Amino acid sequence: MESEKELIVVIETGSWVVSGAAGQKRPDGTLEVVAYASEPSGEFIRNGVVRNIDRTAQCLTNIINMLEGDLKKYSINKIYVGIGGYTLHTVPTKVERGFEEDTHVTTEIIESMIVEQEECIDNDKKTVIEVIPQEYKVDNLVTGDPVGYNCRHIVGEYINLIARFSIMNNLAKAFEMAKLEDTDNLVTPLRLAEAILTPTERNLGCTLVDIGADCTTVSIYKGGRLRFLSVIPLGDRLITADLATLGIGEEEAERIKQTIGLTTTYSDEATYRVESGNDIKLKNISMVIRARMQEILVNVSNQVMLSGYSDDKLSSGYIFTGGALEIPNAETYIRNQKVKVFPSIRIATLNENVRWTAAKRPSISKQLVIAALIAAGEDNCVSINHDAPLEIDYTNSELKTGNLFDEDGESAQDERDRRNAQRQAEKAQRQAEARAIQLKKAAEKASKQKGESWIKKMRRMRDKLTDMINEN
């Protein structure tokens, strides 16, 4: 019997396209992406926000069908979903506990403090996606792991990644409608940071800037932990829209952006003839592109200032990624900025341990995101499709033919029906066994993390809101 591969399947609901991929972690430490599919998100997803639930659900179903088509004999049973969106941001909180006598700090005490601080934020407008403990002050000692200490006073500081409830609820409904309920959430900016940033950069302090199509995400790390995250609703797709105001079609404007880019050496006489027949000065085109990029970078600088972290605290500088970095001369343009907060920068590149063997290959920035999400996955998401048709070589001279009836008088059709029923019963049993294993793993994982998936959280919050409405 053929051995079953363990594949991790991910879907990322980006602001420009919805992408899905399947990959495996190989024994030699490399990560191989074996299948990739994507569909334009059009108007039903903007800034990472689901606007049309029905069309998003159909898009998700299409992505899964395309991936299963590439995987051939494998069926997808589970997916990991990368989440982001312009409402994603961090909120700091603090919880204090006092004791009448020296008290041994246990895991239960720390978990109850995390729940307490989350309840201060979790309301009908916001939902906590992930809680990131910062430091604990145990009496006069500051530590990252307070369990095991004795104290009379403990203070816990936390960073909460939160998003607007309505937005996450729309995404959850789309996955439910697409019959993709058994999902785990992966916060894309966090997983991207794990894949791109080095331990030294995270410890000494750095800023990760992801300039996407509709959004720019600014993440600040210090002491090995996320300290601040904000999403700016500005991206490189605005450059395309700006170019369109010069009398250029949107598709042509996108091509011009990717061709002319951020070059600044054009003379006043140089022109570009667009498809409409008009001549536009190359200098004016370049100026439009540079103006919007300048606005994005200034907003990045402002977010760093608002975070309270300055360059002397972030000695590893800035790490840039995203689709905007693929605009010609983008790196040179950023390096030449006179903005004070860009003293040193690094452009993220695809790790050499990532192998892309899928038939379709997206941009480098999208490959970075997909590889980061697959690397963060843990559980196998596929199973062998035992109902796949068997290919028969009819030119084989040794191929044997059978009789219409067997010795017991059973016809070939009756035999096929009987075997088909037997296969269906075996399939149902396998699915039940696989489901039982998944439920067991989920229970173990939930017990270990003491948390709940984002879809279950959405359901719980919806039920809570419904109860409140009924009571009133």
N, C-alpha and C positions, 0 to 999 in steps of 0.2 A: 504494500500500500504506500502511496506517495506521501511523504512527510509534509506537514502543513507549515507554511511560513508564518512567522509572526510579523504583522505589519501594523503600523500606527497610521491612522487616517485622521487628517485634520481639515477643517474648513475655516477660512479667514474671510470675514465680511468686510472687505476694504471699502474705501470711499469711491473707487473707480471700477473695480471688478470684484466679484466674489470668486475666490479661489479654493480649490480642494486638491489634496495630494495624499499619496500613500507612500510610506517609506519604512525602512527597517534599519535597526542598529546592528551592524555586523560585528562578529567576534573580534575583528582586528581593531575595533574602535572607530571605524568609519561609519558614516551615515549615508545611506543610499536612498535617493528619491526615485521610485520606480514608476509612478504614475502621477500625472498632473492634469487638471482640467480647470477651466475658468469660463465665466460668463460676465458680460458687462452688467453693472448694477443699474445703469440708466438713471431714472428718476426715483426708483423705489427704494434706493438706499443712498443717502447723502450724508457726508461727514461721518460715516460709520453708523448712521442712524436709520433704522427701518421705518420707512414711511408707508409702504404698501405691504401689508402682511401677506396677502394672497400671492402676489407676484414674487415676494421673497421666498415663500414656501415652495413655489414652483421652481424657482432658480436653484434652491438647495436640492430639490429632488433631481433636477437635471444634472447637477454636479455629481451626485452620488451615482446616477445611472452611467455617466460618462466614465467615472473612475472604475466602476464594475466592468464596463466594457473593455477598458484597458487591462484590468486585472484578470479578465477571462474567467478562470475557474474559481475565483474567490468571490464570496458574498460579504458585504460590509455589514457588520452587526452593531457597530458602535463608532462614534466619532469624538474627536476633541475639537472644540470650537475656540478660535482666537477672538477675543472681544476687545474693543477699544471705543472710539467715538469721542466727539468733541465735548461731551459733558463729563467725561472721566477726569477726576482731579483728586487731590489728596486733602484730607482734613485732619489736623493734629488733635489729639485728645489726651487727657490725663486722668488717672484714677488713683485715689489714695485709700489706704486701709490702715487703721490703727488698732493695736491690740493692748489689752491691759497688762499682759505679761509677755515674756519672750515666747514667741510662737515659731514653730518650724514651718517654713514656706514649702508648700506642697504643689504638685501639678494642679490639683483641684482648685487651690486658691488662685493661681495664675489664670486658669481657664475662666473662673468666675469673674475675674477682673476684666478679661477681654470681652466677655459677654456684656458686662455692665457698661463698658465704654461704648460698645456697639449700639446698645439700646438707646443711647443718648442721640444717635444720629439717625437710626432706622425709623423713618416715618413714611407718610403716604407720598412724599415727593422724592425721596432719595433712598437708595439701597446700597449697602456696603458690599462691594465685590470681593475685597480681600483686606485683611488686617495685617499690618507689618509692625511688630513690636520694635521699639527703638531701644531705650535703656530703662533699667529699673534702679531706683535708689532705695537700697535696703539699709535703713538707719542712715549712716553717713557714707555707705559704700555704694559706688555706682558699678553695675554689672549688666551684662546682656542676658545672663542666665541665673535668676534668683533662686531657683529650686534647690533646696537643701540648706539654705541659710536660716539662722534664727534671728528674729528681729521683733521690734515693737511697732515699727512704722515702715510701710513700703509704699512707694510711688511708682506707678507704671506709666510710661509715655508711649504713645502709639501713633502710627500714621494709618489712616483709613482711606483706601481707594474706593471712591463712591461714584455713582452715576445716577442720573435722573431715573426714577422708578418707571415712568411711562415708557421710556426708551428701551430699557431692559425688558420690560413686559412685552413690548411689541416683538422683540427678538425671540423671546421665549415662546410666544404664540406661534411665530413662524416655524420654529423648530418642532413644536408640537403638531402643527398642521402637516408638516412634511414627514411625520412619523419618526422623528429623530429625537426621541425623548431621553434616551440613555446616553447623555453627553456629560463631559466634564469641561469646565471652563478653564481657559488659559488666558490670562491677561496679556495681550500681545506685547505691550511695552515692557513688561517685566521679563517675559521670555526672550525678547529681543536683546535686552540688556545682558541677560545671562549668556547669550551666544556671542555677543559682540565685545563686551567689556572684559578686560583682564582683571584678575584679582587685585593687582596693584592699582589699577585705575579706580576700582570701586573703593579701595581702602583709602588711598590718598585724596580722593575727591575728584569728580569729573561731572560733566554735563553731556548727556546723550541727546542729540537733536535729530529727530526723524521728520523730515519734510516730505509729506505725502502729497496726494493729489488735492485733497480738500482740507486736510488738517496738518498741523505741525505739533508734534509731541515733544515736550521738554522734560527730561527726567534727570534729577540730580542725585548723585550717590556720594556718600562719605562714610568712612568707617565700615565699609562693606555692606551698608544698608541703603535702601531708597529713603531719601529725606524729603523729596518734593517732586510732584508731578503735575503738569498742567498741559492742557491741549488747547492750542490756538486755532480758531476756525479760519485759517489761512493756509493755502497750499499752492502748488505749482499749476493747478488747473486754472487758477485765476489769471495766470500769465497768458494762457490760451484765450481766455475771455477778453483780456485787455487788447490782445493783438486783433481780435475780431472787430473791435471798435474802429480799426483803421480801414475797414472795408474788406476784410479777409474772411473767407469761410472758415468754420471751426476746424474742419479736418486739415485744411491748408495751414491754418494758424498753428496747429499742433506740430505739423511737419517743420514749419519755419522755426518754431521754438527749439526743436531738436536738431536743427541744422545751423542756424545762426548763433543761437545761444547767447552767452554773456560776453561775446567778443566786443571790444571797445575801440578797435583800430580802423573803423571805417571812415572814409573821407566824406565831406559834405556832398560830393557829386555822385558817389556810388548809390545805385538804386537797385530795387528788386521788383521784377514784374510779376504781379500776382495773377491768378487764373482769370480774374475779371478783366485783365488787360491794363490795369492801372499800374503806374510806377510809383513805388514807395521808397523813400530814402532808407537805406540800410541803417544809417545812424539813428533815425527815428524808431525803427524796429528794435534796435539794440537798447535804446533808451527806455522803451516801454518794458522790455524784459527786465532790465536792471532796476527800474523803479519798483516793480512789484517784489523782486527778490530782496531789495533793500528794506522794504516794509516788513517782510517776514523776519529778516535778521534783526531788525530793531525791536520787534516784538519778542523775539527770543531773548535778546539782551534785557528787556524790561522784566520778563518772567524770572530771570536769574536774579535780578536786583530785588524783586518782590519776595523771593524765597529766603532772603537773608544771608545767602552764601555769596562770598566775594572770591576774587581770583586767588587770594592768598590762602583760602580754605579749599580751593579746588585746583591743586597743583598739577593734576593730570590733564587739565585743559578740556577741550571740546571734541567730541566724537560725532561726526555727521553721517547720516544715512538717509535713505528715502529716494523716491523717484526723481526729485529735483536735482539730486547730485549727478544724474545722468545727462543733464543739460550741458552742452559743450562749454568748457571753461568755468564750470561752477566752482570747482575746487580753487582755482586761481582767484576767482572773484572773491570768495570768502576769505582767503588768506590775505588779500589786499585791503580788506575792510579796515577803516580807521576807527571802527567801534572798539572801545577800550577792552571789552570783555572777551575778545577773541585773540588772546596772546599766543595760543598754540592750538592747532587742530589736527585731527586725524580723520581720514575717510575710511569708513568700515568696508572691509572686503570679505568675500566668501571664504570661509575656512577651508583649508586644503584637505581636511578630513571629510568634506562633503562631496559625494559623488552624485551627479545628476544623470541618470540613465533613462529618465522618462522621455517619451517621444516629443513632448512639448516642453519648451524651455522659456520661462518668462524672463523679465528683466532681473538684473543682479539684486536690486533692492527687494524684489518679490521673492527671489530665491533665498535671501537672508531670512525673511519672515517665515517662509515655509519650513526651512531647515530648523529654525529656532523652535517652532511649535512641535515639530516631530521629535526633536531632541528632548523636549519637556514631557512627552507622552510616556506612559509606563505600560499600559495594558494592550494586549493584542486586540485588534479591532476587526479581524476578518476570520472567516472559516472557509474551508473548501466547499465549493458548490458541487455536491454529489449528483445533482440532476443535470449537469452539463452533458450535452450529447457526445457520444463516443464517435470519434472519427474512424471510419472503416475504409481500408484500402481495397477497393473492389478489383484492382489489377493483380492482387496477390493470388498466384496459382494454387496456393495451399488452402485458400479460403473454402470452408466446408459449407454446404447447403443443408437445410433441414427439411423434414417432412411437414406436411400441413397438420398432421395429428400425431400425438405421441402414442405410446403403448397403451395408455389408459383412456385413449379416445379424446383427450383434451386438444382443442384446436389451438393453432398458433396465437390467434387473437385472445382466446381465453387465458392462455399462458402469459401473454403480455399484460393483460388486465390484472391478473393475479400478482405478477411480479411488480407491476406499477403500484398496486395497493400496498404490497409489502414494503416497497421503497418509501412510499409516503409515510407509512407507519414508522419505519426506521428513522426517516427524516424528522418526524415530529418528536420522536424520542430523543434524537440527538439535540434538537433545538431546546427541548425541555432540560436536558442535562447541561447544555451550554448556558441556558438561562439561569439554572441553579448555581452554576459556578460563578457567573457574573454577579448574581445577587450576593453570593457569599463574599466575593472580593469587594463588592461595594460596601457590604456591611462592615467588613474588616477595615476598609479604608476610612469609612465614616467614623468608626469607633476610634481609629488612630488619630484622625484629624479633628474630631469633635466638631465637624462643620456640616454644611449641606450644600448641594449643588445649586447653581444660580437659578435653574429652572424650578427646582423645588422651593427655593426662596421666593421666587415670583408667585408661585401658587399659594404659598403660605400668606404672603402679603395681600394677594387678591382676596383670599378667604377672610382675612382680617378686616379689609376694607368693606367687604360685603356684609359682615356681621355688624360693623359700625353703622352702615347705612340702614340695615334692618332694625337695629335698636332705636334709631332716631325716627 
